[in-house]
Amino acid sequence: MSQVQGKLTVGILALQGAFAEHQTALQKVASARKITVCLVRTPDDLQKCDALIIPGGESTTIALLAKLAGLLEPLRQFSKEKPIWGTCAGAILLAQVVENTKKGGQDLLGSMSITVARNGWGSQVESFEAPLSVDGLRNSEKPFTGVFIRAPVILALHPSPDVPPIHVVARLPVGTVPKSSAASVQLDPDDPRTIVAVRQGKHMMTTFHPELTKDGRFHEYFVQTCVLPSLSMS
Ligand SMILES: NC(=O)CC[C@H](N)C(=O)O
């Protein structure tokens, strides 16, 4: 475990997108939990980390910049050993299969057995917020505000005996009708597009942006549920 003064180091991929917002949110959690926050721009930065957050932004741009920085393969290797949390664009990078990619496809880490579609609810104007009830969050009786901005949708989970179990962490509330032309009808409760947060093994993806709220409970949840347990196994 790469610890600095007995601390746990959580990296944030800082190539493009909302990495500063994650840094602010994580620093609030860090003060209570001996965590060093590291902005990751090179393979050397990544080496220092015990876990990683990939922020929202544009997944095609993040992947291209990661390739240019020589980070794609190190990220794939990292994901085999250490926890990654992908938010929105970061969720796309973690997915095994992505639909609606840019022409010619895009590089992925493929760390979670999930199919997502980019911009599943439509464009920026169809962004929306939804109150999410999330078991396992501190004060879970208080809904967590999911901020969905040109968000991907989960089209399918691919559980199999060969991969770690997949846990649905949060779904859109029954009756949510996103303003999107892509889903203007009320979603059926077991429609996979209602799934907006998933854990598989040590990784987590959220199709929304916890870093854009002032509510740090998802950052706490990632540390408690994904990061700390992975350290005890390493
Ligand atoms: N808010 C976001 O991260 C948007 C993700 C972006 N639409 C993509 O496909 O990469």
The ligand as an ORCA input file, in Angstrom:
! r2SCAN-3c Opt
* xyz 0 1
  N     -21.380     14.893    -17.433
  C     -20.626     13.999    -18.126
  O     -19.627     13.465    -17.639
  C     -21.074     13.759    -19.546
  C     -20.481     12.527    -20.169
  C     -20.396     12.716    -21.671
  N     -21.736     12.881    -22.254
  C     -19.677     11.547    -22.349
  O     -20.288     10.849    -23.101
  O     -18.513     11.325    -22.060
*
